[in-house]
Amino acid sequence: MLKQYSFEETAVQTFDDKTSLAMKTENLQVFYGANHAMHDADLAFPKNQITALIGASGSGKSTYLRSLNRMNDGIATVTGKIWYHNVDINEPTVNIYEIRRHIGMVFQRPNPFAKSIRENIVYALRANGLKNKAELEERVEKSLRGAALWDEVKDSLDKSALSLSGGQQQRLCIARSIAMEPDVLLLDEPCSALDPISTVKVEETLLELQKKYSIIIVTHNMQQAARVSSQCAFFHLGHVMEYTPTGTMFSNPQIPVTQDYIAGSFG
Amino acid sequence: MNAKRTDFLATVVINLIVATVVGILVFLLAYILISGLPHVSWSFLTGTTDAFSGAGGIGVQLFNSFYLLILTMLISVPISLGAGIYLAEYAKDNWRTSLIRSAIEVLSSLPSVVVGLFGFLLFVVKFKIGFSVISGAIALTFFNLPLLTRNIEESLSAVSRSQREAGLSLGLSKWKTEIGIILPVALPGIVTGIVLSAGRVFGEAAALIYTAGQSAPVTNFGDWNPMDPASPLNPFRPAETLAVHIWKVNTEGLANNAAQLSAAASAVLIIAVLLFNLGARLLGNFLYRRVTASK
């Protein structure tokens, strides 16, 4: 039997005006039909930092993440405000395709296209109007280097992306996202289908990438959250319960529900 | 009975069933080829038919069959591609979509004679197109659409959702994702569907008797202007196909070697279908390798 925790008792940090923010949500609600999956999420994400979203399965963290680049369009109803560069991108009039070029996403299971490694990266660039061959080649190299994959694939760019290992595929997906030169990178449990060695590689990649991008990562793995993130938000049954710097979250959680979750004596 | 024994028995039974199916196919093929091939000669393949007795070569019919097949595919593949994409990607799950699906199912269960008579009344008589390649192609399109649409929809739906999400997350439009990413992955399945329906079209007789006609006027294979009445490419000329020819030789053929003629034509028909299947598969695999960079 799951313990009952009060949803009133929360500890969510806010940032002062001096912190530059990548994104911010106000009063975000998500509904799957009649099912209210996310309640009142007010979170702000500092620029060039990694923010981890943790919580049990069904806590709403992936649902929340997918709302940030409007991937829930047509799947769920999202209300509230999502601020990005002083624009509420949750408005129906916003060009979602444009938004997704600025807010990239990497998914739980590696999902490279059934194309060559090079084509995986240049396909979307070309579709967006970048035709210059030299420039495309440059982007391929830059993004593969960024995802720490270049040395492993530089001689086989024309091979099928599906011939890569799971970890390489996931880094290719990261490369594909950063080739669009987004601002924000959303990662939805990017390592849950990977072995420990590939996981370490992806984590190292993320630590390197935060210099250029703001990263929001959903993870089941608390060690991973502790290793890579600067800020950490804990979700429980569709509520944001606690949001603090990662160090605080793991050494000194503020409220009982987080304390129990971190200690593993949840429910 | 223990698990091992059950498993053994099940394996034996399944193997027997498969052997039966393969056996029947091999027997049919062998029978048709053995009784037909000895009568196939170069002059039979290229010669013309005597309009009265039905004796003589099948050159024109063979050409007509392929021409009709290509014309039918040119009309039906784009339409069913559009319909398949719509059903797989854009259609919402509501009463209108299920109505469309039921309509497609009804269309696919229409007997070919009915489709033929409908084509006869509408295109041949009402629109005054007459017995022609184009009337036949449109009638065959009616056949083809439900099968092909269903096949394309299923091939597209079978592609993992995560591929669509990947495309959308990169800011690609739904259409661009569909055409550039999902369609190439679904290509082998779609090619299989096209090959299957092509086989059906190639072997169809009933619907063509009333639409493409039962006469194969001698055409001038030196004249490739589709507007000339004698040109083989003219879509408005009557065109008896191989399958119709077989039916006709068997039912009203006056030639004294009618049985041999139809056996030979059947053998040619089967070989043509096999060759077409093989070719389409090779082409499909080649295209798939090209677009997906796989070995």
Interface residues (C-beta under 8 A of the other chain):
Chain A: N69 M71 Y97 E98 I99 R100 R101 G104 M105 F107 R109 N111 P112 F113 A114 K115 S116 E119 Y123 A124 A127 N128 D158 K159 S160 A161 L162 S163 C173 R176 S177 M180
Chain B: S160 S162 Q163 E165 A166 G167 L168 S169 L170 G171 L172 S173 K176 G180 I181 P184 V185 V291 T292 A293 S294 K295
